[in-house]
Amino acid sequence: MNIELKRVEGEEDVDTLCQVAAKAWHRAYDQLLPEGQVDYMVEKLQSPPAVKGQMARENYQYYLVLGDGKLGGLVGFAPRYQGREEMFLSKLYLLPELQGTGAARLAWELVEGEARRQKLPRVRLTVNKGNTHAAEVYRHWGFQVVESAATDIGGGYVMDDYIMVKEL
């Protein structure tokens, strides 16, 4: 399968990104989180206004992940997020049709390469404690859990995550 990463640049790309994010988040979290939380998180973190704000104010870069030209995922990251001298891997989600194709590895290599290019010493991410498959993949890539965090995101919801770091 031919995997391609396409940088999100215009309004149409943002809309497409948000559509795939909603699908991917529902697949990943509907069984892990309370009813309504995924919709709340998508609106708060992956709606077009939220994504545009992240790109404009927080230096986020987003890429669509395509397999044989068909949309199948996304990756989003931000260098020096919240003033830290590191890369923050915010999102890496694939729909089932791209899982096991090497697409996740290619997306990770983009993030790691960009961190190295910017001379950042580490990559940080958060992963839901119940998302054991993702945590295992990150461990395989060299990440280590450095702490746990329960973050109130409003609306009566909490994100219960592991914070993982990989030194470069």
LUMBAMAR-780608 format. One line per field, with one value per residue: residue number from 0; x, y, z of N, C-alpha, C, O in turn. Coordinates in Angstrom, 3 decimals, m for minus. Each point is the difference from the previous one (the first is absolute). Layout:
! residues N
pos: [NUM,...]
n.xx: [X,...]
n.yy: [Y,...]
n.zz: [Z,...]
ca.xx: [X,...]
ca.yy: [Y,...]
ca.zz: [Z,...]
c.xx: [X,...]
c.yy: [Y,...]
c.zz: [Z,...]
o.xx: [X,...]
o.yy: [Y,...]
o.zz: [Z,...]
! end
This chain:
! residues 168
pos: [0,1,2,3,4,5,6,7,8,9,10,11,12,13,14,15,16,17,18,19,20,21,22,23,24,25,26,27,28,29,30,31,32,33,34,35,36,37,38,39,40,41,42,43,44,45,46,47,48,49,50,51,52,53,54,55,56,57,58,59,60,61,62,63,64,65,66,67,68,69,70,71,72,73,74,75,76,77,78,79,80,81,82,83,84,85,86,87,88,89,90,91,92,93,94,95,96,97,98,99,100,101,102,103,104,105,106,107,108,109,110,111,112,113,114,115,116,117,118,119,120,121,122,123,124,125,126,127,128,129,130,131,132,133,134,135,136,137,138,139,140,141,142,143,144,145,146,147,148,149,150,151,152,153,154,155,156,157,158,159,160,161,162,163,164,165,166,167]
n.xx: [0.845,m1.370,1.993,m2.016,1.893,m2.111,1.718,m0.155,m1.315,m1.032,m1.010,0.623,1.917,m0.164,m0.804,1.455,1.390,m0.916,0.050,1.859,0.297,m1.280,0.531,1.598,m0.597,m1.152,1.143,0.933,m1.435,m0.559,1.718,1.003,m1.003,0.334,m1.829,0.360,0.736,m0.816,m2.109,m0.308,0.484,m1.588,m1.828,0.169,m0.227,m2.103,m0.419,m1.648,m1.989,m1.081,m1.144,m2.026,m1.647,m0.934,m1.512,m2.093,m1.369,m0.802,m0.491,m2.196,0.732,m1.017,m0.373,m0.169,m1.438,1.760,m2.047,2.093,1.270,0.402,m1.768,1.918,0.248,0.736,0.802,0.198,0.797,0.963,0.763,1.414,m0.632,m1.429,0.585,m1.437,1.634,m1.969,0.479,m1.391,0.431,m0.526,0.928,m1.057,m0.843,m0.414,m0.314,m2.018,m1.307,m0.135,m1.895,1.755,m0.559,m0.193,m2.204,m0.707,0.366,m1.424,m1.953,m0.037,m0.126,m2.149,m1.444,0.036,m1.001,m2.224,m0.723,m0.036,m1.747,m1.762,0.852,m1.672,0.171,m1.717,m0.531,m1.320,m0.436,m1.825,0.043,m1.608,m0.629,m1.753,1.113,m1.156,m1.925,m1.700,m1.351,m1.591,m1.875,m1.545,m1.390,m1.789,m1.603,m0.655,m2.086,0.211,m0.709,m1.050,m1.756,m0.731,m1.548,m0.366,m0.627,0.159,m1.469,m0.335,m1.427,1.506,1.058,0.203,1.708,m0.712,1.387,0.548,1.402,m0.315,1.641,0.207,1.311,0.384]
n.yy: [m1.180,0.913,m0.074,0.819,1.190,0.094,1.124,m0.022,0.068,m1.559,1.787,0.285,1.139,2.239,1.090,0.343,1.760,1.970,0.370,0.695,2.231,1.303,0.150,1.402,2.142,0.570,0.322,2.022,1.574,m0.403,m1.141,1.723,0.827,1.481,m1.101,m0.164,m1.742,m1.987,m0.607,m0.850,m2.175,m1.457,m0.263,m1.383,m2.196,m0.746,1.612,0.086,0.248,m1.908,m1.157,0.702,m0.561,m2.027,m0.203,0.650,m1.308,m1.751,1.414,0.224,m2.085,0.873,m2.056,0.517,m1.316,0.029,m0.835,m0.065,1.434,m1.956,1.374,0.723,2.134,m0.449,1.902,m0.442,1.803,m0.441,1.220,m1.207,m2.112,1.663,0.638,m1.594,m0.442,0.513,m2.123,1.469,m1.963,1.564,0.129,m1.753,1.004,m2.017,0.630,m0.732,1.485,1.405,m0.718,0.649,2.174,0.207,m0.440,m1.828,m1.995,m0.630,m0.900,m2.197,m1.432,m0.226,m1.366,m2.216,m0.748,m0.240,m1.914,m1.872,m0.310,m0.815,m1.898,m1.149,0.891,1.373,m2.163,1.776,m1.447,0.356,m1.136,m0.031,0.830,1.202,1.929,m1.748,m0.103,1.411,m0.492,m1.500,0.802,1.010,m1.405,m0.735,1.534,m1.343,m0.414,2.036,m1.852,1.894,m0.391,0.476,m0.546,1.024,m0.445,1.599,m1.500,m0.331,1.657,0.833,1.313,m2.246,1.474,m2.027,1.652,m1.063,0.320,0.510,m1.301,1.544,m1.421,2.197]
n.zz: [0.000,m1.516,1.045,0.534,m0.227,0.787,m0.901,2.246,m1.846,m1.173,m0.897,m2.130,m0.335,0.051,m1.787,m1.676,0.103,m0.485,m2.213,m1.048,0.100,m1.290,m2.179,m0.732,m0.189,m1.827,m1.892,m0.271,m0.729,m2.114,m0.887,m1.034,m1.825,1.651,0.693,m2.201,1.200,m0.609,0.470,2.052,0.366,m0.606,1.275,1.751,m0.451,m0.188,1.485,m1.503,1.018,0.494,m1.544,m0.619,1.421,m0.243,m1.632,0.479,1.214,m1.176,m1.694,0.438,0.453,m1.794,0.882,m2.190,1.105,m1.411,m0.332,m0.798,1.199,1.045,m0.112,0.957,m0.668,2.093,m0.902,2.211,m1.083,1.993,m1.730,1.260,m0.400,m0.407,m2.082,m0.646,1.458,m0.923,m0.549,m0.941,1.014,m1.508,m2.042,0.921,m1.824,0.917,m2.122,0.621,m1.049,1.746,0.916,1.236,m0.008,2.227,m0.209,1.090,m0.946,m1.610,0.670,0.545,m1.716,m0.630,1.047,m0.309,m1.849,0.181,0.896,m1.225,m1.377,1.157,m0.863,m1.007,2.043,m0.369,0.465,m0.374,1.677,m1.243,1.958,m1.565,1.998,m0.643,m0.209,0.811,m1.127,0.400,1.735,m0.511,m0.924,1.279,1.053,m1.132,0.233,1.684,m0.676,0.958,1.050,m0.660,m1.359,2.066,m1.536,1.951,m2.121,1.562,m0.812,2.200,0.450,1.466,m1.480,m0.210,0.074,m0.659,0.646,m1.912,1.707,m2.170,0.823,m1.609,1.154,m0.266]
ca.xx: [m0.845,0.719,m0.405,0.368,m0.341,m0.316,m0.092,m1.262,0.337,m1.133,m1.293,m0.520,0.810,m0.398,m1.301,0.248,0.679,m0.969,m0.889,0.692,0.248,m1.231,m0.140,1.067,m0.196,m1.125,0.476,0.986,m0.393,m1.401,m0.101,0.840,m0.392,m1.441,m0.813,0.030,1.322,0.712,m0.557,0.468,1.425,0.139,m0.390,0.947,1.393,0.187,m0.933,0.754,0.541,1.052,1.201,0.547,0.631,1.243,0.983,0.352,0.526,0.816,1.006,m0.296,0.037,m0.836,0.122,m0.940,0.677,m0.733,0.469,m0.426,m0.804,m1.235,0.195,m0.051,0.508,0.557,1.028,0.143,1.074,0.337,1.288,0.065,m1.356,m0.054,1.314,0.956,1.001,m0.279,m1.100,m1.198,m0.793,m1.349,m0.958,0.387,m1.150,m0.225,m1.209,0.379,0.564,1.434,0.724,0.823,0.563,1.211,m0.368,0.313,1.458,0.351,m0.419,0.923,1.292,m0.154,0.057,1.352,0.901,m0.204,0.592,1.463,0.339,m0.086,0.935,m0.737,0.593,m0.963,m1.397,m0.953,m1.370,m0.915,m0.787,m1.022,0.428,m0.709,0.400,1.194,0.702,0.814,1.107,0.978,0.692,0.938,1.121,0.809,0.750,0.989,m0.580,m0.160,m0.961,0.691,m0.974,m1.417,m0.681,m1.453,m0.210,m1.379,m0.119,m1.281,m1.175,m0.108,0.843,1.411,0.887,0.858,1.055,1.423,0.888,1.134,1.079,1.131,1.199,0.560]
ca.yy: [1.180,1.269,0.897,1.392,0.978,1.261,1.084,0.730,1.405,0.880,m0.228,m1.310,m0.998,0.016,m0.681,m1.426,m0.465,m0.085,m1.130,m1.257,m0.025,m0.429,m1.445,m0.713,0.130,m0.857,m1.390,m0.220,0.352,m0.220,m1.069,0.337,1.239,0.160,0.477,1.440,0.598,0.064,1.139,1.208,0.173,0.332,1.406,0.867,m0.151,m0.364,0.686,0.957,1.157,m0.433,m0.325,1.261,0.695,m0.703,0.272,1.421,0.513,m0.956,m0.538,m1.383,m0.443,m1.177,m0.707,m1.075,m1.239,m0.641,m1.292,m0.114,1.173,0.072,0.538,m1.046,0.370,1.323,0.197,1.400,0.207,1.402,0.217,0.970,0.178,0.503,0.487,m1.075,m0.282,m1.347,m0.128,m0.610,m0.787,0.194,m0.949,m0.960,m0.898,m0.652,m0.800,m1.414,m0.371,0.313,m0.619,m1.126,0.236,0.810,1.414,0.593,0.147,1.124,1.219,0.189,0.430,1.421,0.756,m0.124,0.735,1.434,0.305,0.009,1.158,1.188,m0.232,m0.218,m1.208,m1.059,0.093,m0.274,m0.255,m0.554,m1.113,m0.429,m1.194,m1.170,m0.264,m0.817,m0.276,1.172,0.091,m1.037,0.459,1.062,m0.650,m0.652,1.061,0.547,0.911,m0.488,0.742,0.821,0.365,m0.109,1.284,0.075,1.394,0.443,0.691,0.686,m0.789,m1.143,m1.077,m0.046,m0.846,m0.758,m0.359,m0.131,0.884,m0.809,0.788,m0.680,0.809,m0.174]
ca.zz: [0.000,m0.060,1.088,m0.243,1.030,m0.672,0.980,0.051,m0.225,m0.254,0.647,m0.404,0.710,1.416,0.084,m0.218,1.209,1.097,m0.274,0.291,1.443,0.673,m0.215,0.712,1.444,0.402,m0.026,1.065,1.365,0.384,1.010,1.157,0.676,0.237,m1.119,m0.220,0.140,m1.283,m0.739,0.684,m0.292,m1.419,m0.170,0.712,m0.424,m1.406,m0.896,m0.817,0.732,0.928,m0.774,m0.537,1.124,0.344,m1.044,m0.008,1.268,0.757,m0.910,m0.380,m1.384,m0.220,m1.265,m0.305,m0.380,m1.084,m0.500,m1.402,m0.325,0.793,1.333,1.008,1.313,0.209,1.007,0.368,0.967,0.250,0.651,1.100,0.516,1.375,0.385,0.282,m1.030,m0.475,m0.949,0.563,m0.941,0.512,m0.561,m1.033,m0.098,m1.289,m0.158,m0.136,m1.298,m0.061,1.106,m0.421,m1.339,0.115,m0.009,1.308,0.045,m0.864,0.700,1.114,m0.544,m0.310,1.256,0.549,m0.881,0.222,1.312,m0.173,m0.835,0.858,1.108,1.245,0.576,0.334,m0.446,1.075,m0.436,0.997,m0.523,0.946,0.731,m0.506,m1.381,0.236,m1.261,m0.339,0.964,m0.365,m1.204,0.401,0.715,m1.032,m0.665,0.931,0.987,1.363,0.820,0.994,1.028,m0.317,0.146,m0.165,m0.364,m0.144,m1.281,m0.015,m0.358,0.897,m0.527,0.378,m0.807,0.922,m0.937,0.294,m0.740,m0.456,m0.580,m0.652,m0.169,m1.347]
c.xx: [0.889,m0.551,0.531,m0.430,m0.175,m0.202,m1.338,0.323,m1.219,m1.254,m0.568,0.765,m0.396,m1.321,0.160,0.655,m1.004,m0.974,0.680,0.300,m1.236,m0.199,1.014,m0.208,m1.161,0.426,0.917,m0.602,m1.438,m0.149,0.773,m0.538,m1.514,m0.722,0.038,1.398,0.728,m0.522,0.486,1.463,0.229,m0.339,1.032,1.398,0.203,m1.081,0.812,0.485,1.143,1.305,0.638,0.702,1.315,1.088,0.482,0.724,0.968,1.006,m0.212,0.199,m0.839,0.270,m1.133,0.820,m0.883,0.655,m0.566,m0.984,m1.273,0.327,m0.140,0.548,0.534,1.119,0.100,1.047,0.323,1.358,m0.125,m1.383,0.065,1.392,1.045,0.953,m0.126,m1.099,m1.168,m0.740,m1.418,m0.965,0.665,m1.091,m0.106,m1.335,0.429,0.670,1.487,0.799,0.757,0.649,1.344,m0.291,0.341,1.502,0.445,m0.365,0.947,1.355,m0.029,0.171,1.419,1.002,m0.121,0.573,1.520,0.445,0.008,0.873,m0.706,0.425,m0.972,m1.345,m0.868,m1.366,m0.831,m0.787,m0.984,0.423,m0.682,0.385,1.311,0.768,0.905,1.193,1.084,0.795,1.027,1.182,0.950,0.885,0.989,m0.530,m0.072,m1.039,0.791,m0.935,m1.412,m0.628,m1.491,m0.324,m1.483,m0.091,m1.326,m1.133,m0.230,0.872,1.450,0.741,0.983,1.101,1.305,0.712,1.233,1.011,1.002,1.132,0.580,1.523]
c.yy: [1.240,0.946,1.388,0.845,1.339,1.085,0.717,1.485,0.902,m0.425,m1.384,m1.127,m0.083,m0.731,m1.513,m0.615,m0.210,m1.157,m1.327,m0.106,m0.486,m1.508,m0.777,0.064,m0.860,m1.465,m0.287,0.104,m0.291,m1.064,0.321,1.143,0.069,0.547,1.520,0.602,0.117,1.177,1.316,0.280,0.370,1.469,0.937,m0.016,m0.235,0.556,0.975,1.238,m0.380,m0.260,1.267,0.790,m0.647,0.316,1.456,0.436,m0.927,m0.735,m1.476,m0.187,m1.270,m0.568,m1.017,m1.209,m0.695,m1.318,m0.222,1.104,0.162,0.439,m1.089,0.377,1.412,m0.062,1.501,0.148,1.482,0.092,1.072,0.353,0.365,0.347,m1.065,m0.181,m1.461,0.067,m0.654,m0.716,m0.022,m1.082,m0.877,m1.067,m0.550,m0.724,m1.440,m0.365,0.326,m0.610,m1.219,0.165,0.714,1.492,0.679,0.250,1.197,1.331,0.294,0.502,1.478,0.835,m0.026,0.788,1.499,0.423,0.090,1.215,1.279,m0.122,m0.073,m1.346,m1.138,0.275,m0.436,m0.263,m0.419,m1.108,m0.426,m1.312,m1.271,m0.384,m0.791,m0.294,1.178,0.128,m1.027,0.405,1.063,m0.574,m0.664,1.023,0.689,0.998,m0.683,0.859,0.767,0.494,m0.293,1.361,m0.185,1.479,0.275,0.804,0.747,m0.942,m1.198,m1.174,0.160,m0.868,m0.640,m0.652,m0.381,1.064,m0.820,0.901,m0.932,1.002,m0.294,0.022]
c.zz: [0.000,1.073,m0.283,1.191,m0.695,1.050,m0.130,m0.122,m0.154,0.744,m0.330,0.702,1.473,0.172,m0.154,1.229,1.133,m0.203,0.331,1.494,0.747,m0.149,0.848,1.509,0.480,0.006,1.187,1.398,0.399,1.080,1.273,0.847,0.212,m1.233,m0.061,0.039,m1.341,m0.818,0.594,m0.366,m1.465,m0.216,0.611,m0.625,m1.496,m0.911,m0.860,0.765,0.957,m0.748,m0.561,1.096,0.407,m1.018,0.062,1.273,0.718,m0.879,m0.345,m1.493,m0.086,m1.387,m0.096,m0.424,m1.036,m0.372,m1.380,m0.365,0.807,1.425,1.052,1.354,0.040,1.027,0.240,1.079,0.107,0.673,1.076,0.548,1.479,0.519,0.289,m1.177,m0.433,m1.042,0.730,m1.121,0.540,m0.467,m1.047,m0.016,m1.409,0.027,m0.279,m1.325,m0.143,1.144,m0.524,m1.366,0.047,0.035,1.326,0.118,m0.845,0.664,1.163,m0.497,m0.405,1.266,0.573,m0.846,0.184,1.355,m0.106,m0.807,0.831,1.253,1.360,0.571,0.283,m0.662,1.166,m0.622,1.206,m0.676,1.089,0.657,m0.498,m1.416,0.020,m1.286,m0.374,0.940,m0.323,m1.235,0.374,0.781,m0.998,m0.723,0.941,0.999,1.359,0.720,1.053,1.105,m0.493,0.195,m0.237,m0.190,m0.185,m1.290,m0.119,m0.358,0.898,m0.410,0.445,m1.014,0.975,m0.832,0.678,m0.822,m0.313,m0.699,m0.670,m0.143,m1.378,0.032]
o.xx: [0.999,m1.158,1.163,m1.062,0.921,m0.891,m0.459,0.739,0.011,m0.020,m0.522,m0.595,m0.080,m0.150,m0.624,m0.394,0.038,m0.415,m0.609,m0.019,0.113,m0.331,m0.349,0.202,0.083,m0.374,m0.075,0.436,m0.318,m0.876,m0.163,0.259,m0.760,0.573,m0.154,0.216,0.681,0.791,0.340,0.358,0.847,0.728,0.332,0.670,1.086,m0.236,1.118,1.155,0.965,1.064,1.217,1.060,0.973,1.154,1.183,0.939,0.772,0.634,0.953,m0.262,0.147,0.279,m0.369,1.008,m1.171,1.224,m1.217,m0.983,m0.710,0.958,m0.955,0.107,m0.128,0.069,m0.053,0.047,m0.320,0.189,m0.713,m0.249,0.704,0.284,1.108,m0.396,0.881,m0.663,0.195,m0.500,m0.315,m0.821,0.759,m0.035,0.151,m0.382,1.137,0.889,0.664,1.227,m0.527,0.529,0.634,0.920,0.472,0.424,0.853,0.774,0.398,0.601,1.004,0.749,0.545,0.877,1.002,0.574,0.618,1.003,0.826,m0.053,0.498,0.091,0.431,m0.285,0.275,m0.342,0.532,m0.335,0.367,0.466,0.569,m0.374,1.058,1.229,1.167,1.115,1.189,1.210,1.142,1.135,1.220,1.118,0.710,0.783,m0.127,m0.078,0.807,0.452,m0.213,0.476,m0.417,0.164,m0.666,0.657,m0.371,0.225,m0.800,m0.150,0.478,m0.504,0.730,m0.213,0.259,m0.382,0.638,m0.368,0.296,m0.163,0.051,0.641]
o.yy: [0.061,0.413,0.169,m0.222,0.495,m0.099,0.295,0.561,1.121,m1.003,m0.686,m0.985,m1.090,m0.809,m0.768,m1.078,m1.024,m0.639,m0.864,m1.098,m0.816,m0.678,m0.965,m0.996,m0.616,m0.744,m1.070,m0.704,0.076,0.111,m0.689,0.065,m0.673,0.730,0.679,1.076,0.995,0.764,0.929,1.135,0.841,0.714,1.030,1.032,0.261,m0.546,0.352,0.390,0.750,0.443,0.171,0.582,0.699,0.223,0.272,0.793,0.450,m0.958,m0.699,0.897,m0.914,0.724,m0.643,0.139,m0.289,m0.129,m0.058,m0.229,0.992,m0.471,m0.777,m0.860,0.770,m0.910,0.802,m0.789,0.793,m0.540,0.990,1.135,m0.644,m0.160,0.327,0.138,m0.818,1.025,m0.963,0.637,m0.748,m0.492,0.475,m0.891,0.721,m0.585,m0.231,m0.851,m0.536,0.100,m0.786,m0.966,0.190,0.810,1.137,1.044,0.778,0.956,1.146,0.881,0.699,0.977,1.039,0.671,0.716,1.083,0.919,0.633,0.889,0.840,0.505,m0.974,m1.116,1.100,m1.013,0.572,m0.332,0.085,m0.153,m0.917,m1.086,m1.074,0.507,m0.069,m0.198,0.283,0.298,m0.218,m0.052,0.438,0.083,m0.324,0.915,0.606,m1.221,1.211,m0.577,0.382,m0.339,0.804,m0.557,0.802,m0.645,1.033,0.453,m1.157,m0.878,m1.098,1.102,m1.034,0.700,m1.033,0.343,0.272,m0.565,0.969,m1.089,1.064,m1.154,m0.133]
o.zz: [0.716,m0.064,m0.365,0.581,m0.649,0.844,m1.104,0.809,0.509,0.713,0.880,0.437,0.565,0.916,0.732,0.444,0.682,0.967,0.631,0.556,0.915,0.972,0.679,0.695,1.063,0.906,0.602,0.911,1.187,0.858,1.007,1.202,m0.696,m0.808,1.015,m0.557,m0.246,m0.554,m0.733,m0.319,m0.299,m0.689,m0.585,m0.039,m0.516,m1.078,0.374,m0.175,0.148,0.432,0.071,m0.231,0.279,0.369,m0.202,m0.062,0.847,0.441,m0.345,m0.802,0.812,m0.956,0.983,m0.693,0.249,0.009,m0.178,m0.704,m0.165,0.612,m0.024,0.875,m0.953,0.826,m0.932,0.944,m0.886,1.090,m0.166,0.405,0.778,1.187,0.425,m1.157,0.265,m0.157,0.741,m0.927,0.926,0.774,m0.845,0.849,m0.986,1.013,m0.410,m0.031,m0.887,0.019,m0.788,m0.550,m1.038,0.112,0.014,0.495,0.427,m0.050,0.211,0.616,0.135,0.011,0.374,0.544,m0.012,0.115,0.536,0.327,m0.209,0.898,1.006,m0.747,0.290,m0.474,0.644,m1.035,1.059,m1.181,1.165,m0.677,0.109,m0.472,m0.372,0.021,m0.339,m0.440,0.112,m0.057,m0.455,m0.187,0.139,m0.399,m0.417,0.732,0.095,m0.209,0.730,1.080,m1.164,0.802,m1.016,0.919,m0.810,m0.136,m1.082,m0.355,m0.324,0.537,0.272,m0.438,0.702,m0.633,1.153,m1.138,0.889,m0.664,0.491,m0.597,m0.426,m1.043]
! end
